[in-house]
């Protein structure tokens, strides 16, 4: 009888963890979508991916700490990544891998070659 009770308790714990994880994923998806909309970004694939999970002591005791990642785009150009860290249902941290506002910096001008005679030509090795 004790084995059946232990299995029942284990199944209950697993079900509670699964439901909590599903709720955290839905919350992370909604938060990522809102974060992108506030900044004028396109939330790609409409999904988040669980990257890490751990335990963290909080004000209400032990909570699961989950890190979710997601992809977004600015103006449909390129694919960037962002992340959300949730402790339970509270946002601990978030980040977006955004390019600079004024676009990519132009390449630097190559230095003037005053010493053109010092260039060693490339030669293929002999076989």
Beta strands, then each sheet from edge to edge (+ up, - down):
strand 1: 42-43
strand 2: 49-58
strand 3: 61-74
strand 4: 77-87
strand 5: 90-96
sheet 1: 1+ 3- 2+
sheet 2: 1+ 3- 4+ 5-
end
